[in-house]
């Protein structure tokens, strides 16, 4: 594992034991077993490494999503969150500069809009479609956050199905050119 990934893994490991707001660069260095100089070669500060971890997680979640339906995408996301629930419980509890809730909301707003414009005949979303994406993402994040914070009381697959049911009609009417598959997670 390269130094950058050692540092990202250290954030993941530390979040299993402590709040993100309580992590320090020294904690990350000790957990990763790397020098301060190596840390600053890759990251500006603790916020930078934590946000980079969030970005890596989202990249992992959306990897190969071009082969999924909306329901498949939502299920892949909830399965990932469930698999790493201790980290994401800590991340969702974080407020302020490293608030995962806001990061997740911003990321999904961009990603869902990009999926529509990339995988449909839409060159751009209408004003109402953009509003529907924002509305849906707000509910999606709130509902998913509550599910993680309450220790995932229902299966990730059931939650993925429910989230698809809650998708606004204006978005459901947009036909995506994604192949229908049974994704395996």
C-alpha positions in Angstrom: 0.0 0.0 0.0 1.4 3.4 -0.9 1.8 6.2 1.6 -1.3 8.1 0.4 -3.5 5.0 0.9 -1.8 4.3 4.2 -3.0 7.7 5.4 -6.5 7.2 4.0 -6.7 3.8 5.6 -5.6 5.4 8.9 -8.6 7.8 8.8 -10.9 4.8 8.2 -9.3 2.8 11.1 -9.3 5.8 13.5 -13.0 6.5 12.7 -13.8 3.0 14.1 -12.6 4.3 17.5 -13.1 8.1 17.7 -15.0 11.0 16.3 -13.6 12.6 13.2 -13.6 16.0 14.8 -11.3 14.5 17.5 -8.7 13.1 15.1 -5.4 14.9 14.8 -2.7 14.8 12.2 -0.5 13.1 14.9 -3.2 10.4 15.3 -3.3 9.8 11.6 0.5 9.7 11.4 0.8 7.3 14.3 -1.9 5.0 12.9 -0.4 5.1 9.4 3.2 4.8 10.6 4.4 7.5 8.3 6.3 10.8 8.8 4.9 14.2 9.0 6.7 15.2 5.8 5.1 12.3 4.0 1.7 13.4 5.2 2.2 17.0 3.9 3.4 15.6 0.6 -0.1 14.3 -0.1 -2.5 16.4 2.1 -2.7 20.0 3.4 -4.3 19.1 6.7 -6.6 16.5 8.5 -9.6 17.9 6.7 -8.0 17.3 3.3 -7.2 13.6 4.1 -10.7 13.0 5.5 -12.4 14.6 2.5 -10.1 12.5 0.3 -11.3 9.4 2.0 -14.9 10.4 1.4 -14.1 11.0 -2.3 -12.4 7.6 -2.5 -15.4 5.9 -0.9 -17.8 7.6 -3.4 -15.5 6.6 -6.3 -15.7 3.0 -5.0 -19.4 3.1 -4.6 -20.0 4.4 -8.1 -17.4 2.2 -9.8 -19.2 0.2 -12.5 -22.5 1.8 -11.9 -23.0 2.3 -15.6 -24.2 -1.3 -15.6 -27.0 -0.7 -13.0 -30.5 0.6 -12.9 -31.4 3.4 -10.4 -32.5 0.8 -7.9 -29.2 -1.1 -8.5 -27.2 2.1 -7.9 -29.1 2.9 -4.7 -28.7 -0.7 -3.5 -25.0 -0.7 -4.3 -24.6 2.5 -2.3 -26.6 1.2 0.7 -24.7 -2.2 0.7 -21.4 -0.2 0.8 -22.6 2.0 3.6 -23.8 -1.1 5.5 -20.5 -2.9 5.0 -18.7 0.1 6.4 -21.4 1.2 8.9 -19.0 1.9 11.8 -17.0 4.4 9.7 -20.1 6.0 8.2 -21.9 6.2 11.5 -18.9 8.3 12.7 -18.8 10.2 9.5 -22.6 11.1 9.6 -22.2 12.2 13.2 -19.4 14.6 12.2 -20.5 18.3 11.9 -18.6 21.3 10.7 -15.7 21.2 8.3 -15.7 17.5 7.7 -19.5 16.9 7.8 -20.0 13.8 5.6 -23.7 14.7 5.4 -23.0 17.8 3.4 -20.3 16.1 1.4 -22.7 13.2 0.5 -25.5 15.7 -0.4 -23.2 17.7 -2.7 -21.7 14.6 -4.3 -25.1 13.0 -5.0 -26.5 16.2 -6.5 -23.7 16.3 -9.0 -23.6 12.5 -9.6 -27.3 12.0 -10.1 -27.5 14.9 -12.5 -24.4 13.5 -14.4 -26.0 10.1 -14.6 -29.1 11.6 -16.2 -27.2 13.7 -18.7 -24.7 10.9 -19.6 -27.2 8.0 -19.8 -30.3 9.6 -21.3 -31.3 11.7 -24.2 -31.1 14.8 -21.9 -28.3 17.2 -22.8 -29.2 19.2 -19.7 -31.7 19.0 -16.9 -34.7 21.4 -16.9 -35.2 23.7 -14.0 -37.9 21.4 -12.6 -35.6 18.3 -13.0 -32.8 20.1 -11.2 -35.2 20.9 -8.4 -36.4 17.3 -8.3 -32.8 16.0 -8.1 -32.1 18.4 -5.2 -35.3 17.5 -3.4 -34.7 13.8 -3.9 -31.1 14.0 -2.8 -32.1 15.9 0.4 -34.5 13.2 1.3 -32.2 10.4 0.2 -29.3 11.7 2.4 -31.6 12.3 5.4 -33.2 8.9 5.1 -29.9 7.1 4.5 -28.2 9.0 7.4 -31.0 8.0 9.8 -30.7 4.4 8.6 -27.0 4.4 9.3 -27.3 6.2 12.7 -29.9 3.8 13.8 -27.6 0.8 13.0 -29.1 -0.2 9.7 -32.4 -1.7 11.0 -33.5 -3.0 7.6 -31.5 -4.7 4.9 -29.5 -2.6 2.5 -31.4 -4.2 -0.4 -34.7 -3.2 1.1 -33.5 0.3 1.6 -32.3 0.5 -2.0 -35.7 -0.6 -3.2 -37.5 2.0 -0.9 -35.2 4.8 -2.1 -36.1 4.0 -5.6 -39.8 4.0 -4.8 -39.4 7.5 -3.3 -37.8 8.9 -6.5 -39.9 11.8 -7.9 -42.0 10.9 -10.9 -40.4 13.6 -13.0 -37.1 11.8 -12.6 -38.6 8.3 -13.0 -39.9 9.4 -16.4 -36.4 10.0 -17.7 -35.4 6.8 -19.5 -31.8 5.9 -18.8 -29.8 3.9 -21.3 -28.4 1.7 -18.5 -28.6 -2.0 -19.2 -30.9 -3.8 -16.8 -28.8 -6.3 -14.8 -28.8 -8.1 -11.5 -25.8 -6.5 -9.9 -23.7 -8.5 -7.5 -22.2 -6.8 -4.6 
